[in-house]
Amino acid sequence: MTSTQNTPKLSIIVIGYKMAKQLVNTLYTLSEDYQQNVSAKDYEVIVVENDSTDTLDATTISKLPDNFRYYLRKELGVSPVPAINFGFEQCYAPVVGLILDGARMISPGVIYHTLQSQRLDGRVITIVPGYHLGDQEQHLSSSQQYNETKENELLSSIDWRNNGYELFRVASFSGANIRGYLQPMMECNCMFAPAECFQTIGYADSQFTLKGGGSVNLHIYRSLGMLPGSRLVVLPGEGSFHQYHGGVTTSSYAGLQAELATHKKQLHSLWNGQFHSLRRNPTLMGEISAQAQPFLTLSTTFAEKRLQRFNSINQPAWPDDVALQTI
């Protein structure tokens, strides 16, 4: 990490590839005009785009806010891992956020509540629950003619630019946390942690060379969550909303299951065959808007059933917390 005068409190890395329109929406949701209770001096956004046939145009880049920095890379491989690690090299702040998929819009309180959470004691890993736009996961809905046109119509039906919490009205839980955020989640595509935590886990592992980085996001999330002395904070009133863009794991195509099997095999090989969701009891922070309330209710319902099941077999509901206490 480098340093500079007037260091921001938070650096946010956003990775984009072949998704210019979606990336524009995501970057707007990171702007001072959209984010609540923060100013541009509080944070910086590092935009790293891998070259493709669909990159941001010069006019769009020239209009990015002053606290945004844009980098275009000509990547030789098919993985975003080199771009991710390049992004880390550009960060100035003591806390870093990582949005691995530039097609993920965020809600308006993410930056403020992240900064508040980082004031807690210990190594704080702050995560934003993931959602898909539409009424089901996009690799399922795309097989039913869900596409960019349908999604544009969906976004046009709400005033998300003036009130980003409206995105909850047209979204559903992503498959990695289909039962909500009050139980183990498999992945996180919008996560924040002290820069030293990312350094400790070695940033993004260069072994993830598969398309889209394979399961590098799952690996980073669990690696951060298993750091000794860390605390897992979930922002239940905020969201990371995935836009359809024909991604490797979020669209429907003939080789999808084979691709996912390859990702799973690699991930388990790096965890001695023992990879699983991060099973830690989260600390919840932030307000719950009326739009987000139904997802809290759903999360609570599933969490109660899960706790009853674990109590009935006399097993800890959060075994990773138990494991960390022995380190």
C-alpha positions in Angstrom: 0.0 0.0 0.0 1.1 3.6 -0.7 0.5 6.7 1.3 -0.4 10.3 0.5 -1.4 13.5 2.1 -5.1 13.9 3.0 -5.5 10.1 3.0 -9.1 8.9 2.5 -10.7 6.7 5.2 -11.7 4.1 2.7 -10.5 2.8 -0.7 -13.0 0.8 -2.9 -11.7 -1.4 -5.7 -14.2 -2.1 -8.6 -13.3 -4.6 -11.3 -15.1 -4.4 -14.7 -14.9 -6.5 -17.8 -17.3 -6.3 -20.8 -20.1 -4.7 -18.9 -19.8 -0.9 -19.7 -23.5 -0.1 -19.2 -23.7 -2.0 -15.9 -20.4 -0.6 -14.7 -21.8 3.0 -15.2 -24.7 2.2 -13.0 -22.5 0.7 -10.3 -20.1 3.7 -10.3 -23.1 6.0 -9.9 -24.1 4.2 -6.8 -20.6 4.8 -5.4 -20.8 8.6 -6.1 -21.1 11.3 -3.5 -24.4 12.3 -5.0 -25.9 8.8 -4.3 -24.2 7.7 -1.1 -25.7 9.2 2.1 -23.9 10.9 5.0 -20.5 10.9 3.5 -18.4 13.2 1.3 -16.0 12.5 -1.5 -13.0 13.2 0.8 -14.0 10.3 2.9 -13.3 7.6 0.3 -11.7 6.9 -3.1 -12.9 4.5 -5.8 -10.3 2.6 -7.8 -11.9 1.5 -11.1 -9.9 -1.2 -12.9 -11.3 -2.3 -16.2 -9.9 -5.2 -18.3 -9.9 -4.3 -22.0 -12.7 -5.8 -24.1 -15.1 -4.9 -26.9 -17.3 -3.1 -24.3 -15.4 -0.7 -22.2 -16.2 2.7 -20.8 -16.0 5.4 -23.4 -13.7 8.5 -23.1 -16.6 10.8 -22.3 -17.8 8.7 -19.4 -14.3 8.3 -18.0 -13.8 12.1 -18.2 -16.9 12.7 -16.1 -16.0 10.4 -13.2 -15.9 12.2 -9.9 -12.6 13.6 -8.6 -12.3 10.9 -6.0 -12.4 8.2 -8.7 -9.3 6.9 -10.5 -9.7 4.8 -13.6 -7.3 2.2 -15.0 -7.6 0.2 -18.3 -5.6 -3.0 -18.4 -4.9 -5.3 -21.3 -5.1 -8.6 -19.5 -3.7 -11.7 -21.2 -5.5 -14.3 -19.2 -9.2 -14.8 -18.4 -9.1 -14.2 -14.7 -9.6 -10.8 -13.0 -7.1 -11.7 -10.2 -4.2 -9.7 -11.7 -6.5 -6.7 -12.0 -7.7 -7.2 -8.4 -4.1 -7.2 -7.1 -3.3 -4.2 -9.3 -6.2 -2.4 -7.6 -4.8 -3.2 -4.2 -1.5 -1.6 -5.2 -3.3 1.7 -6.0 -5.1 2.0 -2.6 -4.2 4.8 -0.2 -6.7 4.2 2.7 -6.3 2.1 5.8 -9.6 0.2 5.0 -10.2 -1.4 1.6 -13.5 -2.4 -0.1 -13.6 -4.9 -2.9 -16.4 -5.2 -5.4 -15.2 -8.0 -7.6 -18.0 -7.7 -10.1 -18.5 -4.3 -11.6 -22.1 -5.1 -12.4 -23.1 -4.8 -8.7 -24.9 -1.7 -7.7 -25.0 -0.9 -4.0 -27.5 0.8 -1.7 -27.0 4.3 -0.4 -25.8 3.6 3.1 -23.0 1.1 2.4 -20.1 3.5 2.7 -21.4 5.3 5.8 -22.2 2.1 7.7 -18.9 0.5 6.7 -17.0 3.4 8.1 -19.1 3.2 11.3 -18.5 -0.5 11.6 -14.7 -0.1 11.2 -14.7 1.8 14.5 -15.4 -1.3 16.4 -12.6 -3.2 18.2 -10.5 -5.8 16.4 -10.2 -6.7 12.8 -13.7 -5.9 11.4 -14.8 -7.7 8.2 -17.8 -5.8 6.9 -20.0 -7.4 4.3 -22.9 -6.4 2.3 -25.5 -9.1 1.5 -25.9 -10.0 -2.2 -29.0 -9.8 -4.3 -30.0 -10.4 -7.9 -32.2 -8.0 -9.8 -35.3 -9.9 -10.8 -37.4 -12.5 -8.9 -34.8 -15.3 -9.1 -31.2 -15.9 -9.8 -30.2 -14.7 -13.2 -28.7 -18.0 -14.5 -32.3 -19.4 -13.9 -34.3 -16.4 -15.1 -32.1 -15.9 -18.3 -33.4 -19.3 -19.5 -36.9 -17.7 -19.3 -36.1 -14.7 -21.5 -34.7 -12.5 -18.7 -32.1 -10.2 -20.4 -30.8 -6.7 -20.3 -33.9 -5.3 -22.0 -36.1 -6.9 -19.3 -33.8 -5.6 -16.6 -33.8 -2.1 -18.0 -37.6 -2.1 -17.8 -37.3 -3.3 -14.2 -35.0 -0.5 -13.3 -37.1 2.0 -15.1 -40.1 1.0 -12.9 -38.4 2.4 -9.8 -36.7 5.7 -8.9 -33.4 4.0 -7.8 -31.2 7.0 -8.7 -33.0 9.2 -6.1 -33.6 6.4 -3.6 -31.4 3.4 -4.0 -33.3 1.4 -1.4 -36.0 1.0 -4.1 -33.7 -1.7 -5.6 -34.9 -4.0 -2.8 -38.4 -3.9 -4.4 -37.2 -5.5 -7.6 -34.6 -8.0 -6.2 -34.2 -11.4 -4.7 -31.6 -13.0 -2.5 -28.6 -14.4 -4.5 -28.1 -18.1 -4.4 -25.1 -17.9 -2.1 -27.3 -16.6 0.7 -30.7 -17.8 -0.5 -31.9 -18.2 3.2 -30.8 -14.7 4.2 -27.9 -13.2 6.2 -28.6 -14.6 9.7 -26.9 -17.9 8.9 -23.8 -19.0 7.0 -23.2 -17.3 3.7 -21.2 -18.9 1.0 -19.8 -15.7 -0.7 -19.7 -12.0 -0.7 -19.1 -9.8 -3.7 -18.9 -6.5 -1.7 -16.7 -6.7 1.3 -14.6 -4.4 3.4 -11.7 -4.9 5.8 -8.5 -3.2 7.1 -5.8 -3.2 4.4 -3.6 -5.3 6.7 -6.2 -8.0 6.6 -6.1 -8.3 2.9 -2.3 -8.2 3.0 -2.3 -11.0 5.6 -4.4 -13.3 3.4 -2.2 -12.5 0.4 -4.7 -10.4 -1.5 -6.3 -12.4 -4.4 -4.6 -15.8 -4.8 -2.9 -16.0 -8.2 -3.9 -19.7 -8.5 -7.4 -18.6 -9.5 -6.8 -18.5 -13.2 -10.2 -19.8 -14.4 -12.7 -17.7 -16.3 -14.1 -14.9 -14.1 -11.5 -15.9 -11.4 -13.4 -19.1 -10.6 -14.4 -18.9 -7.0 -11.8 -16.3 -5.9 -14.5 -14.3 -4.2 -15.5 -17.2 -2.0 -11.9 -17.8 -1.2 -11.2 -14.2 -0.2 -14.4 -13.9 1.9 -13.7 -17.0 3.9 -10.0 -16.3 4.3 -10.8 -12.8 5.8 -13.6 -14.3 8.0 -11.2 -16.9 9.5 -8.5 -14.4 10.5 -7.8 -14.6 14.3 -9.2 -11.6 16.2 -11.6 -10.7 13.5 -15.3 -9.7 13.8 -17.9 -10.3 11.1 -20.2 -7.4 10.6 -23.2 -7.6 8.3 -25.1 -4.6 7.0 -28.7 -6.0 6.9 -30.3 -2.8 5.6 -27.8 -2.5 2.7 -27.4 -4.6 -0.5 -25.2 -5.4 -3.4 -27.4 -5.9 -6.5 -26.2 -7.9 -9.4 -27.1 -6.7 -12.9 -27.5 -9.1 -15.8 -24.5 -9.1 -18.1 -24.0 -12.7 -19.3 -21.4 -13.5 -16.6 -19.6 -16.8 -16.3 -21.7 -18.0 -13.3 -24.8 -15.8 -13.6 -26.1 -16.6 -17.0 -27.6 -19.8 -18.5 -25.5 -21.8 -21.1 -24.8 -25.4 -21.9 -21.5 -25.6 -20.1 -22.6 -23.9 -16.9 -22.7 -26.9 -14.6 -19.3 -28.2 -15.9 -17.8 -24.7 -15.3 -19.2 -24.6 -11.8 -17.8 -28.1 -11.1 -14.4 -26.9 -12.1 -14.6 -23.9 -9.8 -15.7 -26.1 -6.9 -12.8 -28.6 -7.5 -10.2 -25.9 -7.5 -11.6 -24.2 -4.4 -11.7 -27.4 -2.4 -8.2 -28.2 -3.4 -7.0 -25.0 -1.8 -8.9 -25.8 1.5 -7.8 -29.5 1.8 -11.2 -30.6 0.6 -12.9 -28.8 3.5 -14.2 -25.6 2.0 -17.7 -24.5 3.3 -19.6 -21.3 4.0 -18.3 -19.0 6.7 -20.1 -20.2 9.8 -19.8 -17.2 12.1 -22.4 -15.3 14.2 -22.7 -11.9 12.6 -22.9 -8.5 14.3 -25.6 -6.5 12.6 -25.3 -2.8 12.0 -27.3 -0.1 10.3 -30.9 0.9 9.7 -33.5 -1.2 8.0 -35.5 0.7 5.4 -39.1 -0.3 4.6 -38.0 -1.7 1.3 -35.4 -4.0 3.0 -37.7 -5.1 5.8 -39.2 -8.2 4.0 -35.6 -9.6 3.6 -35.0 -9.2 7.3 -38.2 -11.0 8.1 -37.3 -13.8 5.7 -33.8 -14.0 7.2 -35.2 -14.2 10.7 -37.6 -17.0 9.8 -34.9 -19.2 8.3 -32.5 -18.4 11.1 -35.0 -19.5 13.8 -35.5 -22.9 12.0 -31.8 -23.4 11.7 -31.1 -22.6 15.4 -33.8 -25.0 16.4 -32.2 -27.7 14.3 -28.8 -27.2 15.8 -30.1 -27.0 19.4 -32.0 -30.3 18.8 -28.7 -32.1 18.0 -26.7 -30.2 20.6 -24.3 -28.8 18.1 -22.9 -25.2 17.9 -24.7 -23.1 15.3 -21.5 -21.2 14.5 -18.6 -23.7 14.5 -16.1 -21.3 12.9 -16.4 -19.0 16.0 -15.6 -22.0 18.1 -12.6 -22.8 16.0 -11.3 -19.3 16.2 -11.5 -19.3 20.0 -8.9 -22.1 20.1 -6.4 -20.2 17.9 
